[in-house]
């Protein structure tokens, strides 16, 4: 890439400095040319749709400059438009073979197989579309950050979602020619919740109006990202597999932000209740008078974010998912650890369906139930953090337990899209569901109360009253560390 100075001199840009990479970018003329066109548009998107009015903030961020332990996380204060978004793939496994599907045992593909070109491109585009979408959803949250620590975590998530977009764009422009370049442009043209050009998946067109929503999103919805990336990391297309394997190392931090964020909200609520000698969590007005988020409202947020995220897995019984698995393009969660033939020619999987107004368990061909299994794995994976949240509540001596709603609750896609189901799994009429939905999902009044707490706290080492301090700082920094320098 070259830049033109005010004296019309041409200056060669050092790609390895500007874009940390391990794909030999400096010597790939065609890829460089494609990125010359795309990168300025990416920065325009970031400044237009990324964190609002934060271009001059100096943020304590980690930057991945390599995939080895020494290069993976370099910490330092940086202005976000100057962040070095890189293209990094997990180390190549020599002799790697395709681990599933009809091509099981064949050498992993280093180039796109012609018969799967359209299918692969679509999977990469959908994954890529989620990355900038979440940044757009979180655009205004920094204005109400409960601390500089939390603001920094928000920005870390944002820049890494941006890097994940770079990872998918690299695959598109490197391996899919003109079609890939056009798709890469489209990833910057769509906008979350835009009426004309919305993001592809519904959950990424929802609002993230407050910090509790952000923490729920990063715990539950980024966990869907983990499941999808893990499935793609099994891919027979080796560049996709390697890209996703490295993305998973960053995705773990996003879920950490979510789990610890919700956990700190719970801790502060429990502490405030104990200080005020309130034992009944359903004394909602009394708890809210303390300036904290009551546990029943927090449960409503869990109900919403779990149900919306479950729709991201698609129809439980899916020909498209079966085709992707059979082709060796997208596997299952922890594919290589599953004890079967990894081809599923004669296997079945039990799927919950609705028949004659009742739930029934039906064995269907396992190849068709790839999404159903991934959803079940997701629900199990969510429970770990919920158990830790409940341990905090129990330790505080409060009689309340956070639960996941029934898998059919509030679903818009798949086996349960046409039925109305309570959080406990009772099928009811549409009128009855609507009459009780504010028992399960936040009402406008609940949302207004949460919003009333969203006052920024930007003093170094201080935290808003509705959330507890973290137990440990980022990169072992002290409590008085200035995570964000607001200039």
Secondary structure by P-SEA (a helix, b strand, c coil): ccccccccbbbbccccccccccccccccaaaaaaaaacaaaaaaaaaaccccccccccccccccccccccccccccccccccccbbbbbccccccccccccccccccccccccccaaaaaaaaaaaaaaaaaaaaaaacccccccccaaaaaaaaaaaaaaaaaaaaaaaaaaacccaaaaaaaaaaaacccccccccccccccccccccaaaaaaaaacaaaaaaaaaaaaaaccaaaaaaaaaaaaaaaaaaaaaaaaaaaaaaaaaaaaaaaaccccccaaaaaaaaccccaaaaaaaaaaaaaaaaacccccccaaaaaaaaacccccccccccccccccccbbbbbbbbcccbbbbbbcccccaaaaaaaaaaaaaaaaaaaaaaaaaaaacccbbbbbcccccccccccccccccccccccccaaaaaaccccccccaaaaaaaaaacccccccccccccccccccccccccccccccccc
